[in-house]
Amino acid sequence: MNSPAPASAPTRAPLLTLDEALARLLAAVSPLPASEHETLSTFDALGRVLQHDVRSTLDVPPQDNTSMDGYALRCADVPVAGTVLPVSQRIPAGTVGAPLQPGSAARIFTGAQVPIGADAVVMQEQCEALGESVRVNTVPAAGQWIRRRGEDVRSGAVVLPAGTRLTPQALGLAATVGSATLSVSRRPRVALFSTGDELVMPGEPLKPGAIYNSNRYTLRAAVRAMGCDCTDLGIVPDRLDATRAALRRAAEGHDLIVTSGGVSVGEEDHLRPAVQLEGRIELWQIAIKPGKPLAFGEVRRTDRSSAWIIGLPGNPVSSFITFLLMVRPVLLRLQGAGSLAPKRVRQRADFDWPRPDQRREFLRVRCNDAGGLDLFPNQSSGVLTSVVWGDGVVDNPSGRSIRAGDAVDFMSFAELLC
């Protein structure tokens, strides 16, 4: 009697490249409605994304001013070094002097408006005060140490375009052109939960087979670092009903749900069937290391609208790296940011990587004092110390070996978390 033919293994979808996966994510997600923007004091807008252009209504500087303490004068009045001129006035910053009389100098201080008639400033170190006069010990050049009106910003110029993520220096520029308030996108609302019966919280007894839930801390902090509001829904038991209930709760009032763990296809991985029952989901295998499985879809709300969901892998380094690569650009897209791609810097590798993976690798490295990059010795996806020790990652193309001295693409964690 013939034996039954073995069941064929399910066909696996081909691995997506990182660029393909990102393109799908960003094509699906749109910025939050412009009608939901907020107007904030410029003092309080750090890390937010501009909804509208900031345009200057004045020249900066508004008038010619001096960049040095010294003496304002006419070059024609100082034909040779050692010329002595009477000091006709004193001009501190914040005051406007009288027109400069020919054959005289004005004592002037940094930031003060250059008086009409003066065409140069000589720094005080090159002058000698002589009571009511000054000896000028150098022959000045026309325009020296004068900051011209509008040389920084011209009236009407856009100084910060819509989509700018506001840094401390951007807030300073907004203040420079007189913007007391700024129109910004509202913060995305993110719901976060972890799955896994093995997870316990620090401070609780660590039973056999249990691990502390590091992802809850890492991802919560990463969401907040991206300028978003985070609702922490804790640890969800490995049950289908519990996962469905957590999804329903997370969808209400949130724009994005981020989960860690449960994105494989094992019997205890309930995220995929739960999302299928509460909305729709795609499970992607992405050709990156660390990281590989990623879930993306939507969860219906009671009003039939939807919240996006991104399910990250459970290994702590995989979860962190895939957050930076996949969740970060989605959060920036929701805020209407103009720039979504992280900056890459060409830097020298001070290590060998002779056995590359066929997947695109993100190698944890640290900047050294010689201007190169050192490699953390253990690149396992479970070694969280690597991302604390490291300053960032090398974005290494699939199949590419690295030899010490090669130029590589470096992405800093500081850049990826802002």
Secondary structure, 3 states (H helix, E strand, C coil): CCCCCCCCCCCCCCCECHHHHHHHHHHHCCCCCHHHCEEEEHHHCCCCEECCCEECCCCECCCCEECCCEEEECHHHCCCCCEEEEEEEEECCCCCCCCCCCCCEEEECCCCECCCCCCEEEEHHHEEEECCEEEECCCCCCCCCEECCCCCECCCCEEECCCCECCHHHHHHHHHCCCCEEEECCCCEEEEEEECCCEECCCCCCCCCCEECHHHHHHHHHHHHCCCEEEEEEEECCCHHHHHHHHHHHHCCCCEEEEECCCCCCCCCCHHHHHHHHEEEEEEEECEECCCEEEEEEEECCCCCEEEEEEECCCHHHHHHHHHHHHHHHHHHHCCCCCCCCCCEEEEECCCECCCCCCEEEEEEEECCCCEEEECCCCCCCCCHHHHHCCEEEEECCCCCECCCCEEEEEEHHHHCC
